[in-house]
Amino acid sequence: MPQLNPNPWLFIMITTWLTFSFIIQPKLLAFLTTNPPSDKTPTTYNTTPWTWPWT
């Protein structure tokens, strides 16, 4: 069964994984987040419920 021959696919998978792990991943992790989390407590607003005319 030729589907079970790992000869070309194992090398391709390992090469792809190493490329991602050592080249692409550090570049992606070096980016700063555009919305960093803050330590502020969220503000809550006191709102009144809407009175629907048909209820």
All heavy atoms as TSV, in Angstrom:
chain	resi	resn	atom	element	x	y	z
A	1	MET	N	N	0.844	-1.176	0.000
A	1	MET	CA	C	0.000	0.000	0.000
A	1	MET	C	C	0.894	1.245	0.000
A	1	MET	O	O	1.637	1.474	0.954
A	1	MET	CB	C	-0.901	0.012	1.234
A	1	MET	CG	C	-1.883	-1.148	1.263
A	1	MET	SD	S	-2.843	-1.206	2.768
A	1	MET	CE	C	-3.884	0.180	2.536
A	2	PRO	N	N	0.838	2.048	-1.023
A	2	PRO	CA	C	1.734	3.206	-1.102
A	2	PRO	C	C	1.379	4.319	-0.107
A	2	PRO	O	O	2.207	5.158	0.171
A	2	PRO	CB	C	1.569	3.683	-2.536
A	2	PRO	CG	C	0.260	3.162	-2.971
A	2	PRO	CD	C	0.050	1.880	-2.228
A	3	GLN	N	N	0.160	4.305	0.433
A	3	GLN	CA	C	-0.211	5.344	1.375
A	3	GLN	C	C	0.564	5.231	2.690
A	3	GLN	O	O	0.713	6.206	3.416
A	3	GLN	CB	C	-1.716	5.287	1.694
A	3	GLN	CG	C	-2.595	5.644	0.533
A	3	GLN	CD	C	-2.963	4.412	-0.284
A	3	GLN	OE1	O	-2.414	3.333	-0.077
A	3	GLN	NE2	N	-3.879	4.570	-1.217
A	4	LEU	N	N	1.032	4.040	3.003
A	4	LEU	CA	C	1.713	3.828	4.272
A	4	LEU	C	C	3.211	4.050	4.181
A	4	LEU	O	O	3.917	3.860	5.155
A	4	LEU	CB	C	1.429	2.414	4.783
A	4	LEU	CG	C	-0.039	2.111	5.082
A	4	LEU	CD1	C	-0.194	0.673	5.525
A	4	LEU	CD2	C	-0.557	3.048	6.156
A	5	ASN	N	N	3.708	4.443	3.032
A	5	ASN	CA	C	5.132	4.685	2.867
A	5	ASN	C	C	5.460	6.069	3.437
A	5	ASN	O	O	5.096	7.093	2.863
A	5	ASN	CB	C	5.495	4.619	1.382
A	5	ASN	CG	C	6.978	4.786	1.162
A	5	ASN	OD1	O	7.749	4.812	2.110
A	5	ASN	ND2	N	7.364	4.924	-0.093
A	6	PRO	N	N	6.152	6.153	4.571
A	6	PRO	CA	C	6.426	7.458	5.180
A	6	PRO	C	C	7.673	8.144	4.611
A	6	PRO	O	O	8.076	9.182	5.122
A	6	PRO	CB	C	6.640	7.098	6.643
A	6	PRO	CG	C	7.249	5.755	6.590
A	6	PRO	CD	C	6.584	5.057	5.418
A	7	ASN	N	N	8.243	7.572	3.567
A	7	ASN	CA	C	9.522	8.069	3.081
A	7	ASN	C	C	9.501	9.554	2.709
A	7	ASN	O	O	10.269	10.318	3.272
A	7	ASN	CB	C	9.995	7.222	1.900
A	7	ASN	CG	C	11.443	7.472	1.571
A	7	ASN	OD1	O	12.131	8.144	2.317
A	7	ASN	ND2	N	11.891	6.947	0.459
A	8	PRO	N	N	8.672	10.052	1.799
A	8	PRO	CA	C	8.759	11.495	1.506
A	8	PRO	C	C	8.012	12.350	2.529
A	8	PRO	O	O	8.426	13.468	2.815
A	8	PRO	CB	C	8.112	11.618	0.129
A	8	PRO	CG	C	7.145	10.504	0.075
A	8	PRO	CD	C	7.769	9.388	0.873
A	9	TRP	N	N	6.942	11.837	3.109
A	9	TRP	CA	C	6.077	12.677	3.939
A	9	TRP	C	C	6.646	12.927	5.322
A	9	TRP	O	O	6.421	13.986	5.892
A	9	TRP	CB	C	4.682	12.055	4.048
A	9	TRP	CG	C	4.102	11.832	2.703
A	9	TRP	CD1	C	3.849	10.654	2.099
A	9	TRP	CD2	C	3.739	12.842	1.752
A	9	TRP	NE1	N	3.349	10.862	0.843
A	9	TRP	CE2	C	3.272	12.190	0.606
A	9	TRP	CE3	C	3.777	14.231	1.759
A	9	TRP	CZ2	C	2.839	12.888	-0.514
A	9	TRP	CZ3	C	3.349	14.921	0.645
A	9	TRP	CH2	C	2.889	14.258	-0.472
A	10	LEU	N	N	7.383	11.994	5.839
A	10	LEU	CA	C	7.986	12.207	7.156
A	10	LEU	C	C	9.013	13.335	7.107
A	10	LEU	O	O	9.038	14.201	7.981
A	10	LEU	CB	C	8.625	10.914	7.658
A	10	LEU	CG	C	9.216	10.976	9.060
A	10	LEU	CD1	C	8.130	11.222	10.084
A	10	LEU	CD2	C	9.972	9.706	9.364
A	11	PHE	N	N	9.831	13.354	6.077
A	11	PHE	CA	C	10.826	14.419	5.927
A	11	PHE	C	C	10.149	15.775	5.726
A	11	PHE	O	O	10.575	16.778	6.297
A	11	PHE	CB	C	11.757	14.106	4.748
A	11	PHE	CG	C	12.739	15.199	4.472
A	11	PHE	CD1	C	13.801	15.430	5.337
A	11	PHE	CD2	C	12.601	16.019	3.364
A	11	PHE	CE1	C	14.703	16.446	5.093
A	11	PHE	CE2	C	13.489	17.042	3.120
A	11	PHE	CZ	C	14.550	17.253	3.986
A	12	ILE	N	N	9.088	15.817	4.947
A	12	ILE	CA	C	8.362	17.067	4.712
A	12	ILE	C	C	7.727	17.549	6.010
A	12	ILE	O	O	7.774	18.747	6.334
A	12	ILE	CB	C	7.308	16.872	3.601
A	12	ILE	CG1	C	8.002	16.657	2.264
A	12	ILE	CG2	C	6.362	18.057	3.529
A	12	ILE	CD1	C	7.082	16.257	1.148
A	13	MET	N	N	7.136	16.647	6.775
A	13	MET	CA	C	6.489	17.033	8.027
A	13	MET	C	C	7.523	17.561	9.030
A	13	MET	O	O	7.300	18.596	9.676
A	13	MET	CB	C	5.740	15.853	8.630
A	13	MET	CG	C	4.984	16.227	9.889
A	13	MET	SD	S	4.320	14.836	10.778
A	13	MET	CE	C	5.797	14.121	11.472
A	14	ILE	N	N	8.641	16.891	9.161
A	14	ILE	CA	C	9.666	17.328	10.112
A	14	ILE	C	C	10.269	18.663	9.684
A	14	ILE	O	O	10.489	19.548	10.504
A	14	ILE	CB	C	10.746	16.239	10.263
A	14	ILE	CG1	C	10.157	15.026	10.982
A	14	ILE	CG2	C	11.962	16.760	11.014
A	14	ILE	CD1	C	11.072	13.843	11.072
A	15	THR	N	N	10.509	18.833	8.390
A	15	THR	CA	C	11.047	20.096	7.895
A	15	THR	C	C	10.070	21.242	8.126
A	15	THR	O	O	10.456	22.333	8.558
A	15	THR	CB	C	11.369	19.975	6.392
A	15	THR	OG1	O	12.237	18.860	6.193
A	15	THR	CG2	C	12.030	21.228	5.874
A	16	THR	N	N	8.799	20.994	7.876
A	16	THR	CA	C	7.789	22.026	8.090
A	16	THR	C	C	7.685	22.376	9.565
A	16	THR	O	O	7.606	23.553	9.935
A	16	THR	CB	C	6.432	21.537	7.555
A	16	THR	OG1	O	6.582	21.169	6.195
A	16	THR	CG2	C	5.382	22.602	7.692
A	17	TRP	N	N	7.681	21.381	10.416
A	17	TRP	CA	C	7.562	21.628	11.852
A	17	TRP	C	C	8.774	22.382	12.391
A	17	TRP	O	O	8.633	23.306	13.195
A	17	TRP	CB	C	7.382	20.300	12.569
A	17	TRP	CG	C	7.197	20.474	14.039
A	17	TRP	CD1	C	8.073	20.172	15.010
A	17	TRP	CD2	C	6.052	21.033	14.698
A	17	TRP	NE1	N	7.557	20.489	16.234
A	17	TRP	CE2	C	6.323	21.018	16.071
A	17	TRP	CE3	C	4.842	21.532	14.249
A	17	TRP	CZ2	C	5.418	21.495	17.004
A	17	TRP	CZ3	C	3.941	22.005	15.187
A	17	TRP	CH2	C	4.231	21.985	16.534
A	18	LEU	N	N	9.962	22.035	11.948
A	18	LEU	CA	C	11.161	22.738	12.402
A	18	LEU	C	C	11.190	24.174	11.877
A	18	LEU	O	O	11.607	25.091	12.596
A	18	LEU	CB	C	12.415	21.971	11.975
A	18	LEU	CG	C	12.646	20.651	12.707
A	18	LEU	CD1	C	13.855	19.926	12.124
A	18	LEU	CD2	C	12.818	20.869	14.192
A	19	THR	N	N	10.748	24.361	10.632
A	19	THR	CA	C	10.680	25.721	10.081
A	19	THR	C	C	9.718	26.566	10.897
A	19	THR	O	O	10.011	27.713	11.231
A	19	THR	CB	C	10.236	25.672	8.611
A	19	THR	OG1	O	11.151	24.869	7.876
A	19	THR	CG2	C	10.172	27.060	8.010
A	20	PHE	N	N	8.575	26.013	11.205
A	20	PHE	CA	C	7.609	26.761	12.011
A	20	PHE	C	C	8.159	27.038	13.402
A	20	PHE	O	O	8.033	28.149	13.915
A	20	PHE	CB	C	6.300	25.977	12.107
A	20	PHE	CG	C	5.289	26.643	12.996
A	20	PHE	CD1	C	4.601	27.759	12.563
A	20	PHE	CD2	C	5.045	26.159	14.269
A	20	PHE	CE1	C	3.671	28.387	13.388
A	20	PHE	CE2	C	4.123	26.777	15.098
A	20	PHE	CZ	C	3.435	27.889	14.644
A	21	SER	N	N	8.759	26.044	14.028
A	21	SER	CA	C	9.201	26.190	15.417
A	21	SER	C	C	10.364	27.157	15.583
A	21	SER	O	O	10.411	27.908	16.549
A	21	SER	CB	C	9.609	24.825	15.982
A	21	SER	OG	O	8.501	23.984	16.022
A	22	PHE	N	N	11.300	27.142	14.659
A	22	PHE	CA	C	12.516	27.926	14.853
A	22	PHE	C	C	12.545	29.241	14.089
A	22	PHE	O	O	13.327	30.127	14.425
A	22	PHE	CB	C	13.748	27.097	14.467
A	22	PHE	CG	C	13.978	25.950	15.391
A	22	PHE	CD1	C	13.976	24.649	14.915
A	22	PHE	CD2	C	14.171	26.154	16.747
A	22	PHE	CE1	C	14.191	23.579	15.764
A	22	PHE	CE2	C	14.383	25.080	17.610
A	22	PHE	CZ	C	14.391	23.797	17.111
A	23	ILE	N	N	11.720	29.394	13.057
A	23	ILE	CA	C	11.780	30.624	12.259
A	23	ILE	C	C	10.496	31.432	12.388
A	23	ILE	O	O	10.525	32.617	12.724
A	23	ILE	CB	C	12.055	30.288	10.776
A	23	ILE	CG1	C	13.433	29.623	10.647
A	23	ILE	CG2	C	11.982	31.534	9.922
A	23	ILE	CD1	C	13.746	29.110	9.277
A	24	ILE	N	N	9.369	30.826	12.135
A	24	ILE	CA	C	8.116	31.582	12.075
A	24	ILE	C	C	7.578	31.899	13.465
A	24	ILE	O	O	7.149	33.022	13.722
A	24	ILE	CB	C	7.079	30.810	11.229
A	24	ILE	CG1	C	7.610	30.640	9.812
A	24	ILE	CG2	C	5.742	31.516	11.228
A	24	ILE	CD1	C	6.766	29.750	8.948
A	25	GLN	N	N	7.597	30.945	14.371
A	25	GLN	CA	C	7.017	31.160	15.691
A	25	GLN	C	C	7.687	32.283	16.486
A	25	GLN	O	O	6.991	33.116	17.064
A	25	GLN	CB	C	7.030	29.858	16.475
A	25	GLN	CG	C	6.257	29.925	17.761
A	25	GLN	CD	C	6.268	28.605	18.497
A	25	GLN	OE1	O	7.068	27.740	18.187
A	25	GLN	NE2	N	5.410	28.453	19.463
A	26	PRO	N	N	9.018	32.395	16.543
A	26	PRO	CA	C	9.602	33.528	17.272
A	26	PRO	C	C	9.249	34.879	16.655
A	26	PRO	O	O	9.097	35.873	17.366
A	26	PRO	CB	C	11.104	33.268	17.192
A	26	PRO	CG	C	11.227	31.810	16.979
A	26	PRO	CD	C	10.042	31.422	16.173
A	27	LYS	N	N	9.103	34.929	15.332
A	27	LYS	CA	C	8.722	36.190	14.703
A	27	LYS	C	C	7.295	36.560	15.061
A	27	LYS	O	O	6.984	37.731	15.272
A	27	LYS	CB	C	8.867	36.088	13.183
A	27	LYS	CG	C	10.306	36.055	12.727
A	27	LYS	CD	C	10.405	36.077	11.230
A	27	LYS	CE	C	11.857	36.083	10.803
A	27	LYS	NZ	N	12.017	36.262	9.377
A	28	LEU	N	N	6.415	35.574	15.143
A	28	LEU	CA	C	5.035	35.856	15.508
A	28	LEU	C	C	4.914	36.250	16.970
A	28	LEU	O	O	4.125	37.123	17.329
A	28	LEU	CB	C	4.150	34.640	15.227
A	28	LEU	CG	C	3.890	34.313	13.767
A	28	LEU	CD1	C	3.086	33.033	13.655
A	28	LEU	CD2	C	3.155	35.449	13.099
A	29	LEU	N	N	5.687	35.635	17.825
A	29	LEU	CA	C	5.613	35.940	19.250
A	29	LEU	C	C	6.283	37.270	19.588
A	29	LEU	O	O	6.063	37.804	20.676
A	29	LEU	CB	C	6.256	34.814	20.059
A	29	LEU	CG	C	5.498	33.487	20.037
A	29	LEU	CD1	C	6.281	32.425	20.801
A	29	LEU	CD2	C	4.120	33.653	20.622
A	30	ALA	N	N	7.082	37.821	18.683
A	30	ALA	CA	C	7.751	39.090	18.945
A	30	ALA	C	C	6.821	40.275	18.763
A	30	ALA	O	O	7.132	41.377	19.217
A	30	ALA	CB	C	8.964	39.236	18.027
A	31	PHE	N	N	5.689	40.095	18.099
A	31	PHE	CA	C	4.757	41.191	17.894
A	31	PHE	C	C	4.127	41.606	19.219
A	31	PHE	O	O	3.849	40.785	20.080
A	31	PHE	CB	C	3.635	40.794	16.934
A	31	PHE	CG	C	4.067	40.697	15.508
A	31	PHE	CD1	C	3.847	39.544	14.791
A	31	PHE	CD2	C	4.671	41.768	14.869
A	31	PHE	CE1	C	4.231	39.449	13.467
A	31	PHE	CE2	C	5.054	41.684	13.559
A	31	PHE	CZ	C	4.842	40.523	12.858
A	32	LEU	N	N	3.896	42.889	19.356
A	32	LEU	CA	C	3.201	43.387	20.533
A	32	LEU	C	C	1.706	43.244	20.316
A	32	LEU	O	O	1.212	43.414	19.198
A	32	LEU	CB	C	3.541	44.858	20.769
A	32	LEU	CG	C	4.994	45.159	21.106
A	32	LEU	CD1	C	5.197	46.654	21.214
A	32	LEU	CD2	C	5.372	44.488	22.405
A	33	THR	N	N	0.995	42.972	21.368
A	33	THR	CA	C	-0.444	42.856	21.237
A	33	THR	C	C	-1.033	44.244	21.064
A	33	THR	O	O	-0.579	45.219	21.663
A	33	THR	CB	C	-1.061	42.187	22.470
A	33	THR	OG1	O	-0.708	42.953	23.613
A	33	THR	CG2	C	-0.544	40.772	22.635
A	34	THR	N	N	-2.057	44.374	20.245
A	34	THR	CA	C	-2.651	45.678	19.991
A	34	THR	C	C	-3.579	46.098	21.124
A	34	THR	O	O	-3.852	47.275	21.282
A	34	THR	CB	C	-3.435	45.650	18.680
A	34	THR	OG1	O	-4.407	44.615	18.746
A	34	THR	CG2	C	-2.504	45.392	17.509
A	35	ASN	N	N	-4.052	45.153	21.899
A	35	ASN	CA	C	-4.956	45.470	22.995
A	35	ASN	C	C	-4.469	44.747	24.250
A	35	ASN	O	O	-5.024	43.722	24.631
A	35	ASN	CB	C	-6.382	45.047	22.640
A	35	ASN	CG	C	-7.379	45.607	23.607
A	35	ASN	OD1	O	-7.051	46.425	24.436
A	35	ASN	ND2	N	-8.620	45.149	23.507
A	36	PRO	N	N	-3.448	45.278	24.904
A	36	PRO	CA	C	-2.922	44.575	26.075
A	36	PRO	C	C	-3.925	44.611	27.225
A	36	PRO	O	O	-4.671	45.578	27.376
A	36	PRO	CB	C	-1.655	45.348	26.427
A	36	PRO	CG	C	-1.867	46.697	25.863
A	36	PRO	CD	C	-2.724	46.515	24.645
A	37	PRO	N	N	-3.954	43.593	28.036
A	37	PRO	CA	C	-4.882	43.579	29.166
A	37	PRO	C	C	-4.492	44.632	30.196
A	37	PRO	O	O	-3.319	44.919	30.404
A	37	PRO	CB	C	-4.745	42.173	29.736
A	37	PRO	CG	C	-3.446	41.678	29.247
A	37	PRO	CD	C	-3.174	42.373	27.948
A	38	SER	N	N	-5.469	45.217	30.820
A	38	SER	CA	C	-5.201	46.254	31.812
A	38	SER	C	C	-5.655	45.778	33.183
A	38	SER	O	O	-6.473	44.864	33.321
A	38	SER	CB	C	-5.922	47.542	31.439
A	38	SER	OG	O	-7.307	47.335	31.493
A	39	ASP	N	N	-5.134	46.436	34.206
A	39	ASP	CA	C	-5.478	46.085	35.579
A	39	ASP	C	C	-6.645	46.909	36.116
A	39	ASP	O	O	-6.987	46.799	37.289
A	39	ASP	CB	C	-4.263	46.273	36.488
A	39	ASP	CG	C	-3.170	45.269	36.172
A	39	ASP	OD1	O	-3.475	44.192	35.629
A	39	ASP	OD2	O	-2.000	45.575	36.469
A	40	LYS	N	N	-7.222	47.749	35.276
A	40	LYS	CA	C	-8.337	48.565	35.721
A	40	LYS	C	C	-9.572	47.697	35.939
A	40	LYS	O	O	-9.804	46.740	35.215
A	40	LYS	CB	C	-8.678	49.622	34.673
A	40	LYS	CG	C	-7.811	50.838	34.737
A	40	LYS	CD	C	-8.236	51.982	33.839
A	40	LYS	CE	C	-9.416	51.776	32.969
A	40	LYS	NZ	N	-9.712	52.901	32.087
A	41	THR	N	N	-10.334	48.067	36.928
A	41	THR	CA	C	-11.594	47.366	37.140
A	41	THR	C	C	-12.629	47.923	36.168
A	41	THR	O	O	-12.682	49.137	35.939
A	41	THR	CB	C	-12.092	47.540	38.581
A	41	THR	OG1	O	-12.245	48.933	38.835
A	41	THR	CG2	C	-11.116	46.935	39.581
A	42	PRO	N	N	-13.441	47.084	35.590
A	42	PRO	CA	C	-14.427	47.591	34.636
A	42	PRO	C	C	-15.490	48.425	35.341
A	42	PRO	O	O	-15.906	48.124	36.458
A	42	PRO	CB	C	-15.023	46.323	34.030
A	42	PRO	CG	C	-14.727	45.246	35.010
A	42	PRO	CD	C	-13.476	45.643	35.728
A	43	THR	N	N	-15.902	49.484	34.684
A	43	THR	CA	C	-16.922	50.350	35.267
A	43	THR	C	C	-18.297	49.788	34.950
A	43	THR	O	O	-18.554	49.318	33.843
A	43	THR	CB	C	-16.808	51.775	34.712
A	43	THR	OG1	O	-16.923	51.711	33.298
A	43	THR	CG2	C	-15.472	52.400	35.087
A	44	THR	N	N	-19.146	49.816	35.932
A	44	THR	CA	C	-20.520	49.347	35.736
A	44	THR	C	C	-21.437	50.553	35.743
A	44	THR	O	O	-21.272	51.484	36.534
A	44	THR	CB	C	-20.932	48.364	36.850
A	44	THR	OG1	O	-20.783	49.017	38.102
A	44	THR	CG2	C	-20.066	47.109	36.822
A	45	TYR	N	N	-22.403	50.532	34.865
A	45	TYR	CA	C	-23.333	51.627	34.731
A	45	TYR	C	C	-24.699	51.193	35.253
A	45	TYR	O	O	-25.123	50.063	35.026
A	45	TYR	CB	C	-23.467	52.045	33.269
A	45	TYR	CG	C	-22.153	52.501	32.672
A	45	TYR	CD1	C	-21.438	51.691	31.809
A	45	TYR	CD2	C	-21.632	53.745	32.998
A	45	TYR	CE1	C	-20.238	52.108	31.268
A	45	TYR	CE2	C	-20.432	54.172	32.466
A	45	TYR	CZ	C	-19.739	53.358	31.597
A	45	TYR	OH	O	-18.551	53.778	31.077
A	46	ASN	N	N	-25.339	52.096	35.956
A	46	ASN	CA	C	-26.692	51.824	36.419
A	46	ASN	C	C	-27.667	52.223	35.315
A	46	ASN	O	O	-27.793	53.402	34.979
A	46	ASN	CB	C	-26.998	52.625	37.694
A	46	ASN	CG	C	-26.185	52.117	38.862
A	46	ASN	OD1	O	-25.849	50.937	38.898
A	46	ASN	ND2	N	-25.850	52.985	39.797
A	47	THR	N	N	-28.321	51.254	34.772
A	47	THR	CA	C	-29.254	51.519	33.689
A	47	THR	C	C	-30.653	51.122	34.124
A	47	THR	O	O	-30.836	50.260	34.990
A	47	THR	CB	C	-28.874	50.723	32.435
A	47	THR	OG1	O	-28.856	49.339	32.761
A	47	THR	CG2	C	-27.497	51.132	31.925
A	48	THR	N	N	-31.619	51.750	33.512
A	48	THR	CA	C	-33.007	51.387	33.793
A	48	THR	C	C	-33.510	50.529	32.645
A	48	THR	O	O	-33.143	50.734	31.490
A	48	THR	CB	C	-33.870	52.657	33.910
A	48	THR	OG1	O	-33.756	53.390	32.696
A	48	THR	CG2	C	-33.416	53.504	35.084
A	49	PRO	N	N	-34.368	49.574	32.941
A	49	PRO	CA	C	-34.868	48.713	31.868
A	49	PRO	C	C	-35.801	49.484	30.941
A	49	PRO	O	O	-36.465	50.434	31.336
A	49	PRO	CB	C	-35.598	47.598	32.603
A	49	PRO	CG	C	-35.910	48.160	33.940
A	49	PRO	CD	C	-34.841	49.172	34.250
A	50	TRP	N	N	-35.830	49.053	29.721
A	50	TRP	CA	C	-36.667	49.686	28.712
A	50	TRP	C	C	-38.121	49.234	28.919
A	50	TRP	O	O	-38.375	48.048	29.103
A	50	TRP	CB	C	-36.194	49.300	27.329
A	50	TRP	CG	C	-36.994	49.879	26.231
A	50	TRP	CD1	C	-38.000	49.273	25.558
A	50	TRP	CD2	C	-36.868	51.178	25.666
A	50	TRP	NE1	N	-38.499	50.094	24.607
A	50	TRP	CE2	C	-37.820	51.295	24.656
A	50	TRP	CE3	C	-36.037	52.266	25.934
A	50	TRP	CZ2	C	-37.969	52.435	23.908
A	50	TRP	CZ3	C	-36.189	53.389	25.178
A	50	TRP	CH2	C	-37.155	53.479	24.184
A	51	THR	N	N	-39.013	50.181	28.914
A	51	THR	CA	C	-40.430	49.807	29.040
A	51	THR	C	C	-41.019	49.659	27.656
A	51	THR	O	O	-41.117	50.626	26.893
A	51	THR	CB	C	-41.186	50.896	29.819
A	51	THR	OG1	O	-41.010	52.136	29.144
A	51	THR	CG2	C	-40.666	50.993	31.250
A	52	TRP	N	N	-41.371	48.454	27.317
A	52	TRP	CA	C	-41.931	48.183	25.998
A	52	TRP	C	C	-43.421	48.558	26.002
A	52	TRP	O	O	-44.139	48.259	26.938
A	52	TRP	CB	C	-41.759	46.708	25.651
A	52	TRP	CG	C	-40.320	46.322	25.563
A	52	TRP	CD1	C	-39.574	45.723	26.527
A	52	TRP	CD2	C	-39.446	46.531	24.467
A	52	TRP	NE1	N	-38.292	45.536	26.117
A	52	TRP	CE2	C	-38.175	46.022	24.833
A	52	TRP	CE3	C	-39.591	47.111	23.194
A	52	TRP	CZ2	C	-37.082	46.075	23.983
A	52	TRP	CZ3	C	-38.504	47.150	22.358
A	52	TRP	CH2	C	-37.261	46.637	22.750
A	53	PRO	N	N	-43.884	49.207	24.945
A	53	PRO	CA	C	-45.274	49.660	24.939
A	53	PRO	C	C	-46.288	48.512	24.819
A	53	PRO	O	O	-47.441	48.694	25.149
A	53	PRO	CB	C	-45.336	50.585	23.717
A	53	PRO	CG	C	-44.194	50.205	22.870
A	53	PRO	CD	C	-43.144	49.653	23.788
A	54	TRP	N	N	-45.894	47.363	24.352
A	54	TRP	CA	C	-46.870	46.290	24.153
A	54	TRP	C	C	-46.918	45.303	25.305
A	54	TRP	O	O	-47.584	44.298	25.226
A	54	TRP	CB	C	-46.585	45.549	22.847
A	54	TRP	CG	C	-45.185	45.019	22.764
A	54	TRP	CD1	C	-44.697	43.875	23.314
A	54	TRP	CD2	C	-44.096	45.637	22.094
A	54	TRP	NE1	N	-43.388	43.737	23.041
A	54	TRP	CE2	C	-42.968	44.815	22.281
A	54	TRP	CE3	C	-43.933	46.818	21.369
A	54	TRP	CZ2	C	-41.725	45.121	21.764
A	54	TRP	CZ3	C	-42.701	47.116	20.849
A	54	TRP	CH2	C	-41.604	46.280	21.052
A	55	THR	N	N	-46.197	45.570	26.389
A	55	THR	CA	C	-46.267	44.630	27.522
A	55	THR	C	C	-47.090	45.200	28.639
A	55	THR	O	O	-47.295	46.369	28.807
A	55	THR	CB	C	-44.866	44.316	28.070
A	55	THR	OG1	O	-44.245	45.528	28.460
A	55	THR	CG2	C	-44.035	43.582	27.071
